[in-house]
Amino acid sequence: MGLQFVVKANCLILISSESQIVK
């Protein structure tokens, strides 16, 4: 479960970073 949480957190960070770059 811990690793899965880290993976999801990294995905959220990547998504937020991409949206910031687009904006």
C-alpha distance matrix in Angstrom:
0.0 3.8 5.5 5.1 6.2 8.8 9.9 10.6 12.3 14.3 15.4 16.6 18.4 20.1 21.1 22.6 24.3 25.8 27.1 28.7 30.3 31.6 33.1
3.8 0.0 3.8 5.4 5.2 6.4 8.8 10.0 10.6 12.5 14.4 15.5 16.7 18.6 20.1 21.3 22.6 24.5 26.0 27.1 28.8 30.5 31.8
5.5 3.8 0.0 3.8 5.4 5.1 6.3 8.7 9.8 10.6 12.4 14.4 15.3 16.6 18.5 20.1 21.0 22.6 24.5 25.8 27.0 28.7 30.4
5.1 5.4 3.8 0.0 3.8 5.4 5.1 6.2 8.6 9.9 10.6 12.5 14.3 15.4 16.6 18.5 19.9 21.1 22.7 24.4 25.8 27.1 28.8
6.2 5.2 5.4 3.8 0.0 3.8 5.4 5.1 6.1 8.6 9.9 10.6 12.3 14.3 15.3 16.5 18.3 20.0 21.2 22.6 24.4 25.8 27.1
8.8 6.4 5.1 5.4 3.8 0.0 3.8 5.5 5.0 6.1 8.6 9.9 10.5 12.3 14.2 15.3 16.3 18.3 20.0 21.0 22.4 24.3 25.7
9.9 8.8 6.3 5.1 5.4 3.8 0.0 3.8 5.4 5.1 6.2 8.7 9.9 10.6 12.3 14.3 15.3 16.5 18.5 20.0 21.0 22.6 24.4
10.6 10.0 8.7 6.2 5.1 5.5 3.8 0.0 3.8 5.4 5.0 6.3 8.7 9.9 10.5 12.4 14.2 15.3 16.6 18.4 20.0 21.1 22.6
12.3 10.6 9.8 8.6 6.1 5.0 5.4 3.8 0.0 3.8 5.4 5.1 6.3 8.7 9.9 10.6 12.2 14.3 15.5 16.5 18.4 20.0 21.2
14.3 12.5 10.6 9.9 8.6 6.1 5.1 5.4 3.8 0.0 3.8 5.4 5.0 6.2 8.6 9.9 10.4 12.2 14.2 15.3 16.4 18.3 19.9
15.4 14.4 12.4 10.6 9.9 8.6 6.2 5.0 5.4 3.8 0.0 3.8 5.4 5.1 6.1 8.6 9.8 10.5 12.3 14.2 15.3 16.4 18.4
16.6 15.5 14.4 12.5 10.6 9.9 8.7 6.3 5.1 5.4 3.8 0.0 3.8 5.5 5.1 6.1 8.5 9.9 10.6 12.2 14.2 15.3 16.5
18.4 16.7 15.3 14.3 12.3 10.5 9.9 8.7 6.3 5.0 5.4 3.8 0.0 3.8 5.5 5.2 6.0 8.6 10.0 10.5 12.3 14.2 15.4
20.1 18.6 16.6 15.4 14.3 12.3 10.6 9.9 8.7 6.2 5.1 5.5 3.8 0.0 3.8 5.5 5.0 6.1 8.6 9.8 10.5 12.2 14.2
21.1 20.1 18.5 16.6 15.3 14.2 12.3 10.5 9.9 8.6 6.1 5.1 5.5 3.8 0.0 3.8 5.4 5.2 6.2 8.6 9.9 10.6 12.3
22.6 21.3 20.1 18.5 16.5 15.3 14.3 12.4 10.6 9.9 8.6 6.1 5.2 5.5 3.8 0.0 3.8 5.5 5.1 6.2 8.7 9.9 10.6
24.3 22.6 21.0 19.9 18.3 16.3 15.3 14.2 12.2 10.4 9.8 8.5 6.0 5.0 5.4 3.8 0.0 3.8 5.5 5.1 6.3 8.7 9.9
25.8 24.5 22.6 21.1 20.0 18.3 16.5 15.3 14.3 12.2 10.5 9.9 8.6 6.1 5.2 5.5 3.8 0.0 3.8 5.4 5.0 6.2 8.6
27.1 26.0 24.5 22.7 21.2 20.0 18.5 16.6 15.5 14.2 12.3 10.6 10.0 8.6 6.2 5.1 5.5 3.8 0.0 3.8 5.4 5.0 6.2
28.7 27.1 25.8 24.4 22.6 21.0 20.0 18.4 16.5 15.3 14.2 12.2 10.5 9.8 8.6 6.2 5.1 5.4 3.8 0.0 3.8 5.5 5.1
30.3 28.8 27.0 25.8 24.4 22.4 21.0 20.0 18.4 16.4 15.3 14.2 12.3 10.5 9.9 8.7 6.3 5.0 5.4 3.8 0.0 3.8 5.4
31.6 30.5 28.7 27.1 25.8 24.3 22.6 21.1 20.0 18.3 16.4 15.3 14.2 12.2 10.6 9.9 8.7 6.2 5.0 5.5 3.8 0.0 3.8
33.1 31.8 30.4 28.8 27.1 25.7 24.4 22.6 21.2 19.9 18.4 16.5 15.4 14.2 12.3 10.6 9.9 8.6 6.2 5.1 5.4 3.8 0.0
